[in-house]
Amino acid sequence: MEPSDVDTPLKVLLVHVWYWPHVGGGNQHVEHIARQLVARGHNATVWCADIPEHEEKQFVRDGVEVIRLPPTRLLGGIDPVVSIKDLAMDFDIVHLHDTLPVLIRRSVKRARKLNIPVVTTFHNDYIKTSLTGKILKRIRWALQGRRTLHSSNARIALTPFYASHLRSRGVRKSIDVLPNGFAPVAADAVRPLGLSVDSKGHPLFVFVGRLSEQKGLDVLMETWDLLCQQGEPKARLAIAGSGELDGWLDNRIAASTFPESISKLGRVEDSEKRWLFENARAVLIPSRFEGLPTVLLEAMHAGAPTVMTDVNDLGRLVTEPNAGLSVTAGDSKSLLQAIDTMLKADKTQLDAWSQNGQHASEPYLWSNIVDDLLRVYQRVRT
């Protein structure tokens, strides 16, 4: 393949199991990269599984060609078995966004056969608590995950922590570190309709994300109960998002110490998310594990002080620039202490957290991230 100069449009295939209209950090990562590539004159195509099922299997969204592949079955309830044998693979770069799924492994195998350069981004690890789960995870990594990375022309980790993590798990080849990015919300801020009326007179704490155990939703609710032990709290909590714990959250709020202090908003529009960030005393991110959460970057850029669990070394992204506080993952008392600190902070401290967060988020703008990504693409083509 002839070396290309930076002005030559590239045909890039992005492969990820999940994509729009599925909601999640990984598919948003892929979507933003694709949009940035198109905006720069490149051609971007996305292959994904048709989960959730969508009426259109092939369409163009924001200039990106999307091909949704109906699965014949789900392995373990999470890995869709799809076929790519009938798809044309005329691309300059194949960029994979996972290491284990069937779609990923079939894509890398076909790309290598056709001598198309492959770049693989490792987004995050997943946690297994049972002995059987841990053993299966180790076997899959040895037979599938590590092989995907070693078969790639370039490997990308979102943070230095994950680059080190991959090396400790036997990845011998070089690893680039390119963080997750974000795009500022362009829409004007709009107050969510579901937010309780009395929240106007109280400091507002905000959670935005998938309603799941991974995101620490149970820890958040336990913490809020602790805050309410002495009666009505001097703050309000807004929870925005959807996910597998949606029904659980309804019951948990109803059984909480002071349910009137909590607003469950469901999925919110970008304009509503912007309002929440701009009006929050703090954005709470009590996740048990993460790669590099987009919500952290969006909140910092909007000027919201952030409380981030120190999982996978993410706490330092908040503490080093003094943009908020770091807490212990899974520890409701640690999160409660952070909320108390936020409530007691004076305007000078709140303004410092806000301004520092805005400044610290700038390098993570997608426009900057994709500049570096294109350099990786050009390198593997030469």
C-alpha positions as CSV (number, residue, x, y, z in Angstrom):
1,M,0.0,0.0,0.0
2,E,1.4,3.4,-1.0
3,P,2.2,5.9,1.7
4,S,-0.5,8.6,1.9
5,D,0.0,12.3,2.6
6,V,-2.3,14.0,5.1
7,D,-4.4,15.6,2.4
8,T,-5.5,12.3,0.9
9,P,-9.0,11.3,2.1
10,L,-9.0,8.0,3.9
11,K,-11.6,5.3,3.8
12,V,-11.9,4.2,7.5
13,L,-13.9,1.3,8.9
14,L,-14.8,1.6,12.5
15,V,-16.0,-1.6,14.2
16,H,-17.8,-1.7,17.5
17,V,-20.6,-4.0,18.7
18,W,-22.7,-1.1,19.9
19,Y,-23.7,2.0,18.0
20,W,-26.6,4.5,17.7
21,P,-29.3,4.3,18.9
22,H,-27.7,2.3,21.7
23,V,-26.6,4.6,24.5
24,G,-23.2,4.1,26.0
25,G,-19.7,5.6,26.3
26,G,-18.1,3.2,23.8
27,N,-20.4,3.8,20.9
28,Q,-20.4,7.6,21.6
29,H,-16.6,7.4,21.3
30,V,-16.9,5.7,17.9
31,E,-19.6,8.1,16.8
32,H,-17.5,11.2,17.6
33,I,-14.5,9.8,15.8
34,A,-16.6,9.0,12.7
35,R,-18.1,12.5,12.7
36,Q,-14.6,14.2,13.0
37,L,-13.3,12.1,10.2
38,V,-16.2,13.0,7.9
39,A,-15.8,16.7,8.9
40,R,-12.2,16.5,7.7
41,G,-13.1,15.1,4.3
42,H,-12.5,11.4,5.1
43,N,-14.9,8.6,4.5
44,A,-16.2,6.7,7.6
45,T,-18.1,3.5,7.8
46,V,-19.3,1.8,11.0
47,W,-20.1,-1.9,11.4
48,C,-22.1,-2.8,14.5
49,A,-24.6,-5.4,15.7
50,D,-28.2,-4.7,15.2
51,I,-28.9,-4.4,19.0
52,P,-31.3,-2.9,19.8
53,E,-33.0,-3.9,16.6
54,H,-33.4,-0.9,14.2
55,E,-35.8,-0.7,11.3
56,E,-33.0,0.4,8.9
57,K,-30.0,-2.0,8.6
58,Q,-28.0,0.4,6.4
59,F,-28.2,4.1,6.4
60,V,-26.2,7.4,6.6
61,R,-26.1,9.4,9.8
62,D,-24.2,12.6,10.1
63,G,-22.3,11.7,6.9
64,V,-21.3,8.3,8.4
65,E,-22.4,5.1,6.6
66,V,-23.8,2.7,9.2
67,I,-24.2,-1.0,8.6
68,R,-26.1,-2.9,11.4
69,L,-25.7,-6.6,11.4
70,P,-28.5,-8.8,12.7
71,P,-27.2,-11.4,15.1
72,T,-28.1,-15.1,14.8
73,R,-27.7,-15.5,18.6
74,L,-26.1,-14.0,21.7
75,L,-23.1,-15.7,23.3
76,G,-23.4,-15.4,27.1
77,G,-26.2,-12.9,26.6
78,I,-23.7,-10.2,25.6
79,D,-21.7,-11.2,22.5
80,P,-23.8,-11.1,19.3
81,V,-22.8,-13.6,16.6
82,V,-22.9,-11.8,13.3
83,S,-21.6,-12.5,9.8
84,I,-19.5,-10.1,7.7
85,K,-18.7,-12.4,4.8
86,D,-21.1,-10.6,2.4
87,L,-19.8,-7.1,3.2
88,A,-17.3,-5.3,1.0
89,M,-14.1,-4.5,2.8
90,D,-12.5,-1.8,0.6
91,F,-10.9,0.4,3.3
92,D,-7.5,2.0,4.0
93,I,-7.8,1.5,7.8
94,V,-9.8,-0.8,10.0
95,H,-10.2,0.6,13.5
96,L,-11.5,-1.9,16.1
97,H,-13.0,-0.8,19.3
98,D,-12.8,-3.9,21.5
99,T,-10.8,-7.1,21.5
100,L,-13.1,-10.0,22.4
101,P,-16.5,-10.0,20.5
102,V,-17.2,-12.2,17.5
103,L,-17.6,-9.1,15.3
104,I,-14.2,-7.8,16.3
105,R,-12.4,-11.1,15.8
106,R,-13.9,-11.7,12.4
107,S,-13.1,-8.2,11.3
108,V,-9.4,-8.4,12.3
109,K,-9.0,-11.8,10.6
110,R,-10.5,-10.5,7.3
111,A,-8.5,-7.3,7.4
112,R,-5.3,-9.1,7.9
113,K,-6.0,-11.5,5.1
114,L,-6.5,-8.4,2.8
115,N,-3.4,-6.6,4.1
116,I,-5.5,-3.7,5.5
117,P,-3.8,-2.0,8.5
118,V,-5.6,-2.6,11.7
119,V,-5.8,-0.2,14.7
120,T,-7.4,-1.5,17.9
121,T,-8.5,0.6,20.9
122,F,-8.8,-1.0,24.3
123,H,-11.5,0.9,26.1
124,N,-11.7,-0.7,29.5
125,D,-11.6,-4.0,31.4
126,Y,-14.6,-5.7,32.9
127,I,-14.9,-7.2,36.4
128,K,-15.9,-10.8,37.1
129,T,-16.5,-11.7,40.7
130,S,-17.2,-15.5,40.6
131,L,-14.4,-18.0,40.3
132,T,-15.9,-19.4,37.1
133,G,-16.2,-16.0,35.6
134,K,-12.6,-15.1,36.5
135,I,-11.3,-18.3,34.9
136,L,-13.3,-17.8,31.7
137,K,-12.2,-14.2,31.5
138,R,-8.5,-15.3,31.7
139,I,-9.0,-18.0,29.0
140,R,-10.8,-15.6,26.7
141,W,-8.1,-13.0,27.1
142,A,-5.3,-15.4,26.3
143,L,-7.0,-17.0,23.3
144,Q,-8.9,-14.0,21.9
145,G,-8.2,-10.5,23.5
146,R,-4.4,-10.5,23.5
147,R,-4.4,-12.1,20.0
148,T,-6.5,-9.3,18.6
149,L,-4.0,-6.7,19.9
150,H,-1.0,-8.6,18.7
151,S,-2.6,-9.0,15.3
152,S,-3.1,-5.2,15.0
153,N,-0.7,-2.8,13.5
154,A,-1.3,-0.3,16.3
155,R,-2.8,-0.6,19.7
156,I,-4.4,2.3,21.6
157,A,-5.2,2.6,25.3
158,L,-7.3,5.4,26.7
159,T,-5.1,6.1,29.7
160,P,-1.5,5.4,30.9
161,F,-3.0,3.1,33.5
162,Y,-4.6,0.9,30.8
163,A,-1.4,0.9,28.8
164,S,0.4,-0.4,31.9
165,H,-2.4,-2.8,32.5
166,L,-2.1,-4.3,29.0
167,R,1.6,-4.8,29.4
168,S,1.1,-6.6,32.7
169,R,-1.3,-8.9,30.8
170,G,1.2,-9.9,28.2
171,V,0.9,-7.4,25.4
172,R,4.4,-7.1,24.2
173,K,4.0,-4.7,21.3
174,S,4.0,-0.9,21.5
175,I,0.9,0.9,22.8
176,D,-0.2,4.4,22.0
177,V,-2.1,6.4,24.6
178,L,-5.0,8.4,23.2
179,P,-7.7,9.4,25.7
180,N,-11.4,9.5,25.2
181,G,-12.7,12.8,24.0
182,F,-15.8,14.9,24.2
183,A,-17.7,17.5,22.2
184,P,-19.2,20.5,24.0
185,V,-23.0,20.6,23.9
186,A,-24.0,23.2,21.3
187,A,-27.7,23.4,22.3
188,D,-28.8,26.1,24.7
189,A,-29.3,24.8,28.2
190,V,-32.9,23.8,29.1
191,R,-34.0,22.9,32.6
192,P,-35.3,19.2,32.7
193,L,-39.1,19.1,33.1
194,G,-38.8,16.2,35.5
195,L,-36.7,18.1,38.0
196,S,-38.6,18.7,41.3
197,V,-39.8,22.3,41.8
198,D,-38.1,22.6,45.2
199,S,-34.7,21.9,43.8
200,K,-34.4,25.6,42.9
201,G,-33.7,26.4,46.5
202,H,-31.2,23.7,47.2
203,P,-27.7,22.8,46.0
204,L,-28.1,20.2,43.3
205,F,-26.0,17.0,42.9
206,V,-26.2,15.3,39.6
207,F,-25.6,11.8,38.3
208,V,-25.6,11.2,34.5
209,G,-25.0,7.8,33.1
210,R,-26.2,4.3,32.5
211,L,-28.3,2.9,35.4
212,S,-26.1,-0.1,36.2
213,E,-24.1,-1.7,39.0
214,Q,-20.9,-0.7,37.1
215,K,-21.8,2.9,37.5
216,G,-22.2,2.6,41.3
217,L,-25.8,3.5,41.4
218,D,-26.4,1.4,44.5
219,V,-23.5,3.2,46.2
220,L,-25.0,6.5,45.3
221,M,-28.4,5.6,46.8
222,E,-26.8,4.3,50.0
223,T,-24.8,7.5,50.3
224,W,-27.9,9.6,49.8
225,D,-29.7,7.7,52.6
226,L,-26.8,8.4,54.9
227,L,-27.1,12.1,54.0
228,C,-30.8,12.0,54.9
229,Q,-30.3,10.3,58.3
230,Q,-30.8,13.5,60.2
231,G,-34.0,14.5,58.3
232,E,-34.5,16.5,55.2
233,P,-31.2,17.0,53.4
234,K,-29.9,20.4,52.5
235,A,-29.4,19.3,48.9
236,R,-31.2,17.6,46.1
237,L,-30.2,14.7,43.8
238,A,-31.0,14.4,40.1
239,I,-30.4,11.0,38.4
240,A,-30.4,11.1,34.6
241,G,-30.0,8.0,32.4
242,S,-31.5,4.6,31.5
243,G,-30.3,1.0,31.9
244,E,-30.8,-2.3,33.4
245,L,-31.4,-0.9,36.9
246,D,-34.3,1.3,35.8
247,G,-37.0,-0.6,37.7
248,W,-34.7,-1.2,40.6
249,L,-34.1,2.5,40.9
250,D,-37.9,3.2,41.1
251,N,-38.3,0.9,44.0
252,R,-35.1,2.1,45.7
253,I,-36.1,5.7,45.5
254,A,-39.5,4.8,46.9
255,A,-37.9,3.0,49.8
256,S,-35.2,5.7,50.4
257,T,-35.0,7.8,53.6
258,F,-36.2,11.0,51.9
259,P,-37.6,10.2,48.4
260,E,-38.8,13.7,47.8
261,S,-35.2,14.9,47.6
262,I,-34.5,12.7,44.5
263,S,-35.5,13.4,40.9
264,K,-35.4,10.5,38.5
265,L,-35.2,12.1,35.0
266,G,-34.7,9.1,32.7
267,R,-32.8,9.8,29.5
268,V,-32.2,13.5,29.0
269,E,-31.6,15.6,25.9
270,D,-28.2,17.2,25.4
271,S,-29.7,20.6,26.2
272,E,-31.0,19.3,29.5
273,K,-27.7,17.6,30.3
274,R,-26.0,20.9,29.8
275,W,-28.3,22.6,32.2
276,L,-27.7,19.9,34.8
277,F,-23.9,20.4,34.5
278,E,-24.1,24.2,34.5
279,N,-26.3,24.2,37.6
280,A,-24.8,21.4,39.6
281,R,-23.1,21.9,42.9
282,A,-21.2,18.8,41.8
283,V,-21.5,15.9,39.3
284,L,-21.1,12.6,41.1
285,I,-19.4,9.7,39.3
286,P,-19.3,6.7,41.7
287,S,-18.3,4.1,39.1
288,R,-16.8,0.7,40.0
289,F,-14.8,0.6,36.8
290,E,-14.3,2.9,33.8
291,G,-12.1,3.6,30.9
292,L,-12.3,7.3,30.6
293,P,-15.9,8.5,31.2
294,T,-17.2,11.1,28.8
295,V,-19.4,12.5,31.5
296,L,-16.3,13.5,33.5
297,L,-14.9,15.5,30.6
298,E,-18.3,17.1,29.7
299,A,-19.0,18.0,33.3
300,M,-15.5,19.6,33.8
301,H,-15.8,21.6,30.6
302,A,-19.2,22.9,31.6
303,G,-17.7,24.1,34.9
304,A,-19.2,21.6,37.2
305,P,-17.0,20.5,40.2
306,T,-16.7,16.7,39.9
307,V,-16.5,13.8,42.4
308,M,-14.8,10.8,40.7
309,T,-14.0,7.4,42.1
310,D,-10.2,6.7,42.1
311,V,-10.7,3.6,39.9
312,N,-8.1,2.8,37.3
313,D,-6.2,6.0,38.3
314,L,-9.0,8.2,37.2
315,G,-9.1,10.2,40.4
316,R,-6.0,12.1,39.6
317,L,-7.7,13.6,36.5
318,V,-9.8,15.5,39.0
319,T,-7.3,16.0,41.9
320,E,-4.2,17.0,39.9
321,P,-5.8,20.1,38.3
322,N,-7.9,20.7,41.5
323,A,-11.2,20.3,39.6
324,G,-13.0,18.4,42.3
325,L,-12.6,15.4,44.7
326,S,-11.6,11.8,44.4
327,V,-13.3,9.0,46.4
328,T,-12.9,5.3,47.0
329,A,-14.9,3.1,44.7
330,G,-17.8,1.2,46.4
331,D,-17.4,3.3,49.6
332,S,-20.6,5.2,50.5
333,K,-18.9,6.9,53.5
334,S,-16.2,8.2,51.3
335,L,-18.7,9.6,48.8
336,L,-20.7,11.1,51.7
337,Q,-17.6,12.9,52.9
338,A,-17.1,14.4,49.4
339,I,-20.7,15.6,49.2
340,D,-20.3,17.2,52.7
341,T,-17.2,18.9,51.5
342,M,-19.0,20.2,48.4
343,L,-21.8,21.5,50.6
344,K,-19.5,23.4,52.9
345,A,-17.2,24.8,50.2
346,D,-17.3,28.6,49.8
347,K,-17.7,30.5,46.5
348,T,-14.0,30.9,46.1
349,Q,-13.4,27.2,46.3
350,L,-16.3,26.3,44.0
351,D,-15.1,28.8,41.4
352,A,-11.6,27.4,41.6
353,W,-12.9,23.8,41.0
354,S,-15.1,25.1,38.1
355,Q,-12.4,27.1,36.3
356,N,-9.7,24.5,36.8
357,G,-12.0,21.8,35.4
358,Q,-12.7,23.9,32.3
359,H,-9.0,24.4,31.6
360,A,-8.1,20.7,32.3
361,S,-10.7,19.4,29.9
362,E,-9.5,21.4,26.8
363,P,-6.9,18.8,25.7
364,Y,-9.7,16.2,25.5
365,L,-11.8,17.9,22.9
366,W,-12.4,15.6,20.0
367,S,-10.8,18.0,17.5
368,N,-7.5,17.5,19.4
369,I,-7.8,13.8,19.9
370,V,-8.5,13.0,16.3
371,D,-5.5,15.0,15.2
372,D,-3.4,12.5,17.1
373,L,-5.5,9.6,15.9
374,L,-4.9,10.5,12.2
375,R,-1.1,10.5,12.9
376,V,-1.5,6.9,14.1
377,Y,-3.5,6.1,10.9
378,Q,-0.8,7.6,8.7
379,R,2.0,5.8,10.6
380,V,0.5,2.3,10.1
381,R,-0.1,2.9,6.4
382,T,3.6,3.7,5.7
